[in-house]
Amino acid sequence: MIRACLLSLVLLAAPAGAEVFPGLARVTGVAADDVLNVRAEPSASAAILATIAPGTEGIEVLEVSGNGKWALVPLPEGSGWVARRFLQTMPQDPASLLRPMRCTGTEPFWTMEIAGFGGTWSTPEEQGVVLALPVTEAAPEGWFALAEDPVRGHGLSLIVTRGSCSDGMSDRRFGLTALIFDKDYRNGRNRIWQGCCTLDRR
């Protein structure tokens, strides 16, 4: 029988009622024929790096500027600032596992994607290995879930913490760090994987 593993997601606690970052937001107040500009600096005169369509949901907010008027959002190869007045915070249930979440690492390359009640695990050798998350629990400090990998006979214990993270290959900033203990029940070739996670849905 394939043994189940604990997939622990531990997030730093925040004061009650405080806005926590990273968080998710949707674009609001932008006309249907307009776009939200992503700028290089928290200033309306800064260069435009990208645009976001009106009504877009699942935008990850990494942090806000000192005056609270600008929000830092991730881009494929970096990050940029958008006017915060055009973002509406999407509620997050503190008693639920944050998802969808995508965690990646380099040297070696790996990816774990979590959505719904399951997820997938990929490396250059194995692509899209299905993970089951039949049970998730929450505590004031974070969350844990029970994961099963019946194909490989592995257990993956993942710890995710809030904090600045870099993939080492691009200028993109991440707000979540990942540490995975990969337990190989069949061959005993256990490994530790490190990387970064994002909540961005785009």
Phi and psi restraints in degrees (value plus and minus 20) as a CYANA .aco file:
   2 ILE   PHI     -88.7   -48.7
   2 ILE   PSI     107.5   147.5
   3 ARG   PHI     -97.4   -57.4
   3 ARG   PSI     125.2   165.2
   4 ALA   PHI    -108.6   -68.6
   4 ALA   PSI     137.8   177.8
   5 CYS   PHI    -145.7  -105.7
   5 CYS   PSI     145.0   185.0
   6 LEU   PHI    -113.4   -73.4
   6 LEU   PSI     108.4   148.4
   7 LEU   PHI    -127.9   -87.9
   7 LEU   PSI      78.6   118.6
   8 SER   PHI    -115.1   -75.1
   8 SER   PSI     107.5   147.5
   9 LEU   PHI    -139.2   -99.2
   9 LEU   PSI      82.7   122.7
  10 VAL   PHI    -127.9   -87.9
  10 VAL   PSI      97.3   137.3
  11 LEU   PHI    -135.9   -95.9
  11 LEU   PSI     120.2   160.2
  12 LEU   PHI     -80.6   -40.6
  12 LEU   PSI     116.5   156.5
  13 ALA   PHI     -92.3   -52.3
  13 ALA   PSI     130.5   170.5
  14 ALA   PHI    -146.3  -106.3
  14 ALA   PSI     134.1   174.1
  15 PRO   PHI     -78.1   -38.1
  15 PRO   PSI     126.6   166.6
  16 ALA   PHI     -77.3   -37.3
  16 ALA   PSI     112.0   152.0
  17 GLY   PHI      65.8   105.8
  17 GLY   PSI     -30.0    10.0
  18 ALA   PHI     -99.0   -59.0
  18 ALA   PSI     126.1   166.1
  19 GLU   PHI     -97.1   -57.1
  19 GLU   PSI     112.0   152.0
  20 VAL   PHI    -129.6   -89.6
  20 VAL   PSI     118.0   158.0
  21 PHE   PHI    -140.6  -100.6
  21 PHE   PSI     124.0   164.0
  22 PRO   PHI     -85.9   -45.9
  22 PRO   PSI     133.0   173.0
  23 GLY   PHI    -162.1  -122.1
  23 GLY   PSI     155.5   195.5
  24 LEU   PHI    -132.9   -92.9
  24 LEU   PSI     128.5   168.5
  25 ALA   PHI    -165.7  -125.7
  25 ALA   PSI     144.7   184.7
  26 ARG   PHI    -143.7  -103.7
  26 ARG   PSI     132.6   172.6
  27 VAL   PHI     -97.5   -57.5
  27 VAL   PSI     110.7   150.7
  28 THR   PHI    -160.1  -120.1
  28 THR   PSI     133.6   173.6
  29 GLY   PHI      57.8    97.8
  29 GLY   PSI      -9.6    30.4
  30 VAL   PHI    -125.9   -85.9
  30 VAL   PSI     109.2   149.2
  31 ALA   PHI     -80.6   -40.6
  31 ALA   PSI     132.7   172.7
  32 ALA   PHI     -80.5   -40.5
  32 ALA   PSI     -47.5    -7.5
  33 ASP   PHI    -120.0   -80.0
  33 ASP   PSI      -3.0    37.0
  34 ASP   PHI    -143.6  -103.6
  34 ASP   PSI     159.9   199.9
  35 VAL   PHI    -159.4  -119.4
  35 VAL   PSI     141.8   181.8
  36 LEU   PHI    -116.8   -76.8
  36 LEU   PSI     102.5   142.5
  37 ASN   PHI    -101.4   -61.4
  37 ASN   PSI     118.2   158.2
  38 VAL   PHI    -124.7   -84.7
  38 VAL   PSI      99.4   139.4
  39 ARG   PHI    -130.4   -90.4
  39 ARG   PSI     138.3   178.3
  40 ALA   PHI     -89.4   -49.4
  40 ALA   PSI     -47.5    -7.5
  41 GLU   PHI    -156.2  -116.2
  41 GLU   PSI     140.5   180.5
  42 PRO   PHI     -94.8   -54.8
  42 PRO   PSI      48.2    88.2
  43 SER   PHI    -175.1  -135.1
  43 SER   PSI     120.5   160.5
  44 ALA   PHI     -88.1   -48.1
  44 ALA   PSI     -33.9     6.1
  45 SER   PHI    -118.9   -78.9
  45 SER   PSI     -21.0    19.0
  46 ALA   PHI     -94.8   -54.8
  46 ALA   PSI     138.6   178.6
  47 ALA   PHI     -81.6   -41.6
  47 ALA   PSI     124.0   164.0
  48 ILE   PHI    -107.2   -67.2
  48 ILE   PSI     103.1   143.1
  49 LEU   PHI    -113.9   -73.9
  49 LEU   PSI     -52.9   -12.9
  50 ALA   PHI    -184.3  -144.3
  50 ALA   PSI     155.6   195.6
  51 THR   PHI    -153.4  -113.4
  51 THR   PSI     135.7   175.7
  52 ILE   PHI    -145.8  -105.8
  52 ILE   PSI     114.1   154.1
  53 ALA   PHI     -90.6   -50.6
  53 ALA   PSI     130.7   170.7
  54 PRO   PHI     -81.9   -41.9
  54 PRO   PSI     123.0   163.0
  55 GLY   PHI      61.8   101.8
  55 GLY   PSI     -22.4    17.6
  56 THR   PHI     -81.3   -41.3
  56 THR   PSI     113.8   153.8
  57 GLU   PHI    -131.7   -91.7
  57 GLU   PSI     144.7   184.7
  58 GLY   PHI      54.4    94.4
  58 GLY   PSI      10.8    50.8
  59 ILE   PHI    -103.6   -63.6
  59 ILE   PSI     105.3   145.3
  60 GLU   PHI    -102.1   -62.1
  60 GLU   PSI     107.6   147.6
  61 VAL   PHI    -122.4   -82.4
  61 VAL   PSI      95.9   135.9
  62 LEU   PHI    -102.1   -62.1
  62 LEU   PSI     -57.8   -17.8
  63 GLU   PHI    -188.6  -148.6
  63 GLU   PSI     153.6   193.6
  64 VAL   PHI    -142.4  -102.4
  64 VAL   PSI     137.8   177.8
  65 SER   PHI     -88.7   -48.7
  65 SER   PSI     145.8   185.8
  66 GLY   PHI     -77.6   -37.6
  66 GLY   PSI     -53.4   -13.4
  67 ASN   PHI    -109.2   -69.2
  67 ASN   PSI     -20.8    19.2
  68 GLY   PHI      56.5    96.5
  68 GLY   PSI     -13.8    26.2
  69 LYS   PHI    -113.8   -73.8
  69 LYS   PSI     -33.0     7.0
  70 TRP   PHI    -149.3  -109.3
  70 TRP   PSI     128.8   168.8
  71 ALA   PHI    -143.6  -103.6
  71 ALA   PSI     116.1   156.1
  72 LEU   PHI    -109.4   -69.4
  72 LEU   PSI     105.4   145.4
  73 VAL   PHI    -144.3  -104.3
  73 VAL   PSI     131.5   171.5
  74 PRO   PHI     -98.4   -58.4
  74 PRO   PSI     130.4   170.4
  75 LEU   PHI    -144.0  -104.0
  75 LEU   PSI     143.6   183.6
  76 PRO   PHI     -74.4   -34.4
  76 PRO   PSI     -55.5   -15.5
  77 GLU   PHI    -145.1  -105.1
  77 GLU   PSI       8.3    48.3
  78 GLY   PHI     148.0   188.0
  78 GLY   PSI    -163.9  -123.9
  79 SER   PHI    -175.6  -135.6
  79 SER   PSI     144.4   184.4
  80 GLY   PHI    -175.9  -135.9
  80 GLY   PSI     155.0   195.0
  81 TRP   PHI    -131.4   -91.4
  81 TRP   PSI     118.5   158.5
  82 VAL   PHI    -145.2  -105.2
  82 VAL   PSI     132.5   172.5
  83 ALA   PHI     -84.7   -44.7
  83 ALA   PSI     103.1   143.1
  84 ARG   PHI     -87.6   -47.6
  84 ARG   PSI     -43.7    -3.7
  85 ARG   PHI     -85.3   -45.3
  85 ARG   PSI     -35.8     4.2
  86 PHE   PHI    -118.3   -78.3
  86 PHE   PSI      -9.3    30.7
  87 LEU   PHI    -137.4   -97.4
  87 LEU   PSI     114.4   154.4
  88 GLN   PHI    -133.3   -93.3
  88 GLN   PSI     104.8   144.8
  89 THR   PHI     -83.4   -43.4
  89 THR   PSI     112.7   152.7
  90 MET   PHI    -111.0   -71.0
  90 MET   PSI     111.5   151.5
  91 PRO   PHI     -83.5   -43.5
  91 PRO   PSI     125.1   165.1
  92 GLN   PHI    -143.6  -103.6
  92 GLN   PSI     109.1   149.1
  93 ASP   PHI    -100.8   -60.8
  93 ASP   PSI      93.0   133.0
  94 PRO   PHI     -85.1   -45.1
  94 PRO   PSI     -33.4     6.6
  95 ALA   PHI    -114.1   -74.1
  95 ALA   PSI     -14.8    25.2
  96 SER   PHI    -143.0  -103.0
  96 SER   PSI     131.3   171.3
  97 LEU   PHI     -83.8   -43.8
  97 LEU   PSI     112.4   152.4
  98 LEU   PHI     -87.5   -47.5
  98 LEU   PSI     102.6   142.6
  99 ARG   PHI    -180.2  -140.2
  99 ARG   PSI     132.1   172.1
 100 PRO   PHI     -89.7   -49.7
 100 PRO   PSI     129.3   169.3
 101 MET   PHI    -157.3  -117.3
 101 MET   PSI     118.2   158.2
 102 ARG   PHI    -144.8  -104.8
 102 ARG   PSI     101.1   141.1
 103 CYS   PHI    -134.4   -94.4
 103 CYS   PSI     118.4   158.4
 104 THR   PHI    -159.0  -119.0
 104 THR   PSI     135.9   175.9
 105 GLY   PHI    -165.6  -125.6
 105 GLY   PSI     143.4   183.4
 106 THR   PHI    -146.5  -106.5
 106 THR   PSI     141.0   181.0
 107 GLU   PHI      31.1    71.1
 107 GLU   PSI      45.8    85.8
 108 PRO   PHI    -107.2   -67.2
 108 PRO   PSI     146.7   186.7
 109 PHE   PHI     -97.3   -57.3
 109 PHE   PSI     118.0   158.0
 110 TRP   PHI    -174.7  -134.7
 110 TRP   PSI     138.0   178.0
 111 THR   PHI    -163.9  -123.9
 111 THR   PSI     114.8   154.8
 112 MET   PHI    -145.3  -105.3
 112 MET   PSI     105.1   145.1
 113 GLU   PHI    -137.1   -97.1
 113 GLU   PSI     111.3   151.3
 114 ILE   PHI    -139.6   -99.6
 114 ILE   PSI     107.2   147.2
 115 ALA   PHI    -175.3  -135.3
 115 ALA   PSI     124.3   164.3
 116 GLY   PHI      38.6    78.6
 116 GLY   PSI    -149.6  -109.6
 117 PHE   PHI    -125.4   -85.4
 117 PHE   PSI      -0.3    39.7
 118 GLY   PHI    -174.3  -134.3
 118 GLY   PSI    -185.0  -145.0
 119 GLY   PHI    -191.3  -151.3
 119 GLY   PSI    -196.1  -156.1
 120 THR   PHI    -156.6  -116.6
 120 THR   PSI     133.5   173.5
 121 TRP   PHI    -147.5  -107.5
 121 TRP   PSI     112.4   152.4
 122 SER   PHI    -158.3  -118.3
 122 SER   PSI     120.8   160.8
 123 THR   PHI    -154.0  -114.0
 123 THR   PSI     152.1   192.1
 124 PRO   PHI     -77.2   -37.2
 124 PRO   PSI     -48.1    -8.1
 125 GLU   PHI    -107.1   -67.1
 125 GLU   PSI     -49.5    -9.5
 126 GLU   PHI    -153.2  -113.2
 126 GLU   PSI     102.7   142.7
 127 GLN   PHI    -132.9   -92.9
 127 GLN   PSI     111.9   151.9
 128 GLY   PHI      43.3    83.3
 128 GLY   PSI      16.7    56.7
 129 VAL   PHI     -87.0   -47.0
 129 VAL   PSI     105.6   145.6
 130 VAL   PHI     -97.6   -57.6
 130 VAL   PSI     112.0   152.0
 131 LEU   PHI    -134.4   -94.4
 131 LEU   PSI     117.3   157.3
 132 ALA   PHI    -122.7   -82.7
 132 ALA   PSI     119.4   159.4
 133 LEU   PHI    -142.4  -102.4
 133 LEU   PSI      54.9    94.9
 134 PRO   PHI     -90.9   -50.9
 134 PRO   PSI     -43.5    -3.5
 135 VAL   PHI    -156.5  -116.5
 135 VAL   PSI     113.4   153.4
 136 THR   PHI    -151.6  -111.6
 136 THR   PSI     124.5   164.5
 137 GLU   PHI    -154.1  -114.1
 137 GLU   PSI     138.0   178.0
 138 ALA   PHI    -147.0  -107.0
 138 ALA   PSI     130.0   170.0
 139 ALA   PHI    -156.7  -116.7
 139 ALA   PSI     146.9   186.9
 140 PRO   PHI     -75.4   -35.4
 140 PRO   PSI     -50.4   -10.4
 141 GLU   PHI    -107.9   -67.9
 141 GLU   PSI     -33.0     7.0
 142 GLY   PHI     140.6   180.6
 142 GLY   PSI    -165.4  -125.4
 143 TRP   PHI    -159.2  -119.2
 143 TRP   PSI     139.0   179.0
 144 PHE   PHI    -161.6  -121.6
 144 PHE   PSI     133.3   173.3
 145 ALA   PHI    -160.8  -120.8
 145 ALA   PSI     134.5   174.5
 146 LEU   PHI    -116.1   -76.1
 146 LEU   PSI     101.9   141.9
 147 ALA   PHI    -134.2   -94.2
 147 ALA   PSI     127.1   167.1
 148 GLU   PHI    -151.1  -111.1
 148 GLU   PSI     117.1   157.1
 149 ASP   PHI    -147.9  -107.9
 149 ASP   PSI      61.2   101.2
 150 PRO   PHI     -91.0   -51.0
 150 PRO   PSI     -38.2     1.8
 151 VAL   PHI     -96.7   -56.7
 151 VAL   PSI     -71.0   -31.0
 152 ARG   PHI    -112.7   -72.7
 152 ARG   PSI     -36.9     3.1
 153 GLY   PHI      52.0    92.0
 153 GLY   PSI      16.0    56.0
 154 HIS   PHI    -134.2   -94.2
 154 HIS   PSI     136.9   176.9
 155 GLY   PHI    -142.3  -102.3
 155 GLY   PSI     116.4   156.4
 156 LEU   PHI    -138.2   -98.2
 156 LEU   PSI      92.8   132.8
 157 SER   PHI    -119.4   -79.4
 157 SER   PSI      90.4   130.4
 158 LEU   PHI    -128.4   -88.4
 158 LEU   PSI     110.1   150.1
 159 ILE   PHI    -135.3   -95.3
 159 ILE   PSI     104.0   144.0
 160 VAL   PHI    -138.0   -98.0
 160 VAL   PSI     107.5   147.5
 161 THR   PHI    -146.3  -106.3
 161 THR   PSI     130.4   170.4
 162 ARG   PHI     -94.2   -54.2
 162 ARG   PSI     110.9   150.9
 163 GLY   PHI     143.9   183.9
 163 GLY   PSI     135.4   175.4
 164 SER   PHI     -82.7   -42.7
 164 SER   PSI     117.8   157.8
 165 CYS   PHI    -164.0  -124.0
 165 CYS   PSI     125.1   165.1
 166 SER   PHI    -146.6  -106.6
 166 SER   PSI     121.8   161.8
 167 ASP   PHI    -101.8   -61.8
 167 ASP   PSI     -24.6    15.4
 168 GLY   PHI      56.2    96.2
 168 GLY   PSI     -19.1    20.9
 169 MET   PHI    -145.5  -105.5
 169 MET   PSI     -36.3     3.7
 170 SER   PHI    -159.1  -119.1
 170 SER   PSI     157.3   197.3
 171 ASP   PHI    -110.3   -70.3
 171 ASP   PSI     -14.7    25.3
 172 ARG   PHI     -87.7   -47.7
 172 ARG   PSI     118.3   158.3
 173 ARG   PHI    -121.4   -81.4
 173 ARG   PSI     120.2   160.2
 174 PHE   PHI    -138.4   -98.4
 174 PHE   PSI     132.1   172.1
 175 GLY   PHI    -127.3   -87.3
 175 GLY   PSI     -15.5    24.5
 176 LEU   PHI    -155.8  -115.8
 176 LEU   PSI     116.6   156.6
 177 THR   PHI    -127.1   -87.1
 177 THR   PSI     130.8   170.8
 178 ALA   PHI    -147.7  -107.7
 178 ALA   PSI     121.7   161.7
 179 LEU   PHI    -156.7  -116.7
 179 LEU   PSI     104.0   144.0
 180 ILE   PHI    -139.7   -99.7
 180 ILE   PSI     110.7   150.7
 181 PHE   PHI    -122.8   -82.8
 181 PHE   PSI      94.9   134.9
 182 ASP   PHI    -117.6   -77.6
 182 ASP   PSI      86.4   126.4
 183 LYS   PHI    -114.0   -74.0
 183 LYS   PSI      95.3   135.3
 184 ASP   PHI    -115.4   -75.4
 184 ASP   PSI      80.7   120.7
 185 TYR   PHI     -90.4   -50.4
 185 TYR   PSI     -46.2    -6.2
 186 ARG   PHI    -105.0   -65.0
 186 ARG   PSI     -63.6   -23.6
 187 ASN   PHI    -134.0   -94.0
 187 ASN   PSI     -28.3    11.7
 188 GLY   PHI      51.4    91.4
 188 GLY   PSI      -2.5    37.5
 189 ARG   PHI    -113.2   -73.2
 189 ARG   PSI      51.7    91.7
 190 ASN   PHI     -91.7   -51.7
 190 ASN   PSI     130.3   170.3
 191 ARG   PHI    -161.1  -121.1
 191 ARG   PSI     140.7   180.7
 192 ILE   PHI    -139.8   -99.8
 192 ILE   PSI     109.4   149.4
 193 TRP   PHI    -137.2   -97.2
 193 TRP   PSI     120.7   160.7
 194 GLN   PHI    -143.9  -103.9
 194 GLN   PSI     128.6   168.6
 195 GLY   PHI    -197.1  -157.1
 195 GLY   PSI    -181.1  -141.1
 196 CYS   PHI    -147.1  -107.1
 196 CYS   PSI     138.3   178.3
 197 CYS   PHI    -147.4  -107.4
 197 CYS   PSI     133.6   173.6
 198 THR   PHI    -154.8  -114.8
 198 THR   PSI     131.3   171.3
 199 LEU   PHI    -123.8   -83.8
 199 LEU   PSI     -24.2    15.8
 200 ASP   PHI     -82.3   -42.3
 200 ASP   PSI     112.4   152.4
 201 ARG   PHI    -119.5   -79.5
 201 ARG   PSI     -21.4    18.6
